[in-house]
Amino acid sequence: MLQALITFRSAPLLLAACLGSGSCLATAQAASPSDGVAPAAHHQLHGHELSATAAAEDIAAAESTPLLDSNAHPTPEQRAAAAAAERQAVNPIYQMKIGRMQCGSHEFMDVKQEDAHDQAILVTWKGRRYLLTRKPTTTGAYHFDDVKAGLVMIQIPAKSMLFDKKNMTRLADDCNPMVASR
């Protein structure tokens, strides 16, 4: 069974097909028959061989398969993978920074801890208040999210960053407490 089909669409064309056993086959084909290179020269890797016809059929099948819509609902397998990732979440090893912060753009942001276990924060940004809840991460960073407002705050040891998820923009960067954190 074909597990991966990797196609690079440049001249010359290189196709790599990886089989379930971990073996791969590479096929090189010239960009046009007029350049004098053989139409298909294939190479055998790890004892598996795939004909040019079979490779072309696999390419056609892969190209005819529609990609998932970005608004598609997650499959049960994707939900299970997300749940497994949450179970593997890494807690930050550094203390969360709170208080009034000055950002690199000379903006100010206030961060107040709303929960005893760092699970919610209140962020005041440009005169508006947002309640952000903590999301699990595998990186060890603090990640807080207000789904309704589309606001995300990420905190790493060196700085805090504020993002507008709806407009895909960074609102504030290089934010650090003006006084020592708690």
N, C-alpha and C positions, 0 to 999 in steps of 0.2 A: 504494500500500500504506500502511495506517495504521501509523505508527511509535509514536505515543503517544496515549493517550486519558486526559485528565485530567478528573475529575469532582469538583465541590465539592457536597456534599449539604446545602446550606443554602438558605433561601428568599431570593431566587429562585434556582432551579437554574441553574448555569452549567456548560456543557460546552465543553471546548476539544479539538479533534482536530487533531493535527499530522501532516502528511503527509511522505512521504519527501523531498520537495523542500524541506522547511523551512517550507512554508506552513501556516498554521493557520486553523481555522474555529471560531468561537465560537457556541454556541447558548444562548439564555437561555429558561427556561421557568418559569412561575409555579409556586408550591408547590401551589396547588389551583386548579381551574377556576373556583371561586366568587369569586375575588378580582378578576375582571374583566380580567385581563391575558390577552393572546392565548396559547393553549396552547403555541405554539412560534414564536419569532421568531429567525431565524438571520442571522448576519452573515458576509459574505465577506471573507476576508483574503488578500491576495496573489493574487487571481484564482481561487481554488479555492472551490467551493461544495459543500455537503453537505446533502442534504435531511433533514428531521426524522425521516423513516422510517429512512433509512440511519444516522443518528446513533443512533437508538434500537436498531437492530440491532447496531451496534458496541458500545454500552453493554452490551446483553444478552450478547454474546459475551465481553466482558471480564469481566463479573461471573460468568459460568459457568466461566471458566478457574480451576482451583484454584491457590492460591498454593503455592510450594514449601515442604515441610516443613523446619523448621530443622535436623532431623537427616538430611536428604537428603545423599547423596554429591555432591560437586561434579561438574559436567559437564566434558567436555574443554575447553570454551571458558573455563570458570571457572578450571580448572587453568592454562591457558595465560596468562590474565590475571594470576593470582597469580605465575606464574614471571616474567612481564614486570615486575611490580611489584618483585620481589626484585632483578632486574637493575638497576632504577633506584634501589635503596636509596641513601640518603644517609648518609655517615659523619659522625659528630659532629665539629664543629670545635673542641671544647673537651676538655680533659683530664678523664678519668673520675675521680670522687671515690671514694676508698677509705678504709678505716680505721673507727674507731668513730664512729658518728653518733648525734647526739641528735635526736629527732623532736619535733614540736610537741606531741604528747601525753605528753611526758616519758618516752617509751620509748626504748630504745637498740637499735641495730642495728649489727652488725659486717659490713663488706664487705671481702673479700679477693680480690684478682685471682688467678685460677687459670691463666691463659693469657697468654703474652707479647703477644698481639695483641688483648686485651680481648674474647675470644670466650667466656669462662666466668668466673663469679665464685662464691665461696662466701659465702653470707649466713647469719649466725647471728642468729636472731630468737627471743626468748623461750626460750633454751636449746637450740634445735634448729638443726641445720645443714641447709642446702639448697644444692645445686649447680644454679645457673641458667646456661643457655646463651643466648648472644646471638641475637636475632632481627633481621632486617633491617627498617629503617623508612624511610619517605620523608620524615620530619619532621626528621631530624638528632638525635633523642633516642637515648639508650642504652635498649634494651629487652631485658631478660633474663627468661627463662621457665623454670620447672620444671614440665613438663607433668604429671608423676606427682603432685606435691604440690599443683598448682594455684596456685603462687605466682608472681607477676609483679612485677618491679621496673623502674620507669621512672625514668630520671635525665635531668633537664634542667639547664641551667646554674644555675638558682636553687635546686633542691632535688631530693631523691630521694623516691620514693613506693613503697610496698609494697602490693600488692593480693592478695586471695584470689579467684582467678578462679572457683573452684567455688561459693562463696557470694556472689559479686558484691559484695564489700565492700572498703573501703580499710582496711588494717590500720595503716598509718603514713603520715603526710604531713609535709611540711616537714622532712625529715631532712637534716642538714648535718653535715659532719665536725667533731669537737670540736677537732681540730688541723688544720693545713694539709694538704691532700691532697698526695700524692707529689710 
